[in-house]
Amino acid sequence: MPARRHIPRITDSSDDTLGGRLSAARDASGLSLADVANRVGVKRESLLAWEADRSEPRPSNLIDLAGILGVSPMWLMTGVGSGPVLEAGDVPLEALKLQLQRLTDAHRECGRLIETIARQIEVYESRHAPGGEAGDLDGPVMGRA
């Protein structure tokens, strides 16, 4: 009997809701919002609302989506079952670009948050420190030399 080949599944923290899983599956497929909406027979705005968890598709649309995206309906609903497959070298270029853009955006947001928190700490220390010296925070503060 031949050895079973392990095929990793695409997962991330954004796929913990129906909309997140739907978005992840669409990204993995490399299909655009317009392509999927057209195949399902709904408006692009409806699909966008489903991906943003503002509304949910009808059961018949959910079955259609699963077939179009190559995932099981159960996975779309619950996250259990067959999700999008990540084959080595088989990920559409557009899906890779989307993943890179999401990661870049998250990285920038982390940098902004670090800077904001560092400024807030400086303001707090200057207002609450006796004689302008270090305040009541113990230990080093991240992002500061």
Secondary structure as the mmCIF struct_conf table of DSSP 4:
data_model
#
loop_
_struct_conf.conf_type_id
_struct_conf.id
_struct_conf.beg_label_comp_id
_struct_conf.beg_label_asym_id
_struct_conf.beg_label_seq_id
_struct_conf.end_label_comp_id
_struct_conf.end_label_asym_id
_struct_conf.end_label_seq_id
HELX_LH_PP_P HELX_LH_PP_P1 PRO A 2 HIS A 6
HELX_LH_PP_P HELX_LH_PP_P2 PRO A 8 PRO A 8
STRN STRN1 ARG A 9 ARG A 9
HELX_LH_PP_P HELX_LH_PP_P3 ILE A 10 ILE A 10
HELX_RH_3T_P HELX_RH_3T_P1 SER A 13 ASP A 15
BEND BEND1 ASP A 16 THR A 17
HELX_RH_AL_P HELX_RH_AL_P1 LEU A 18 SER A 29
TURN_TY1_P TURN_TY1_P1 GLY A 30 GLY A 30
HELX_RH_AL_P HELX_RH_AL_P2 LEU A 33 VAL A 40
TURN_TY1_P TURN_TY1_P2 GLY A 41 GLY A 41
BEND BEND2 VAL A 42 VAL A 42
HELX_RH_AL_P HELX_RH_AL_P3 ARG A 44 GLU A 51
TURN_TY1_P TURN_TY1_P3 ALA A 52 ASP A 53
BEND BEND3 ARG A 54 SER A 55
HELX_RH_AL_P HELX_RH_AL_P4 PRO A 59 LEU A 69
TURN_TY1_P TURN_TY1_P4 GLY A 70 GLY A 70
BEND BEND4 VAL A 71 VAL A 71
HELX_RH_AL_P HELX_RH_AL_P5 PRO A 73 THR A 78
BEND BEND5 GLY A 79 GLY A 79
BEND BEND6 GLY A 81 GLY A 81
STRN STRN2 VAL A 85 VAL A 85
TURN_TY1_P TURN_TY1_P5 ALA A 88 GLY A 89
BEND BEND7 VAL A 91 VAL A 91
HELX_RH_AL_P HELX_RH_AL_P6 LEU A 93 HIS A 128
BEND BEND8 ALA A 129 ALA A 129
HELX_RH_3T_P HELX_RH_3T_P2 PRO A 130 GLY A 132
BEND BEND9 GLU A 133 GLU A 133
BEND BEND10 ASP A 136 ASP A 136
BEND BEND11 GLY A 139 GLY A 139
TURN_TY1_P TURN_TY1_P6 MET A 142 GLY A 143
#
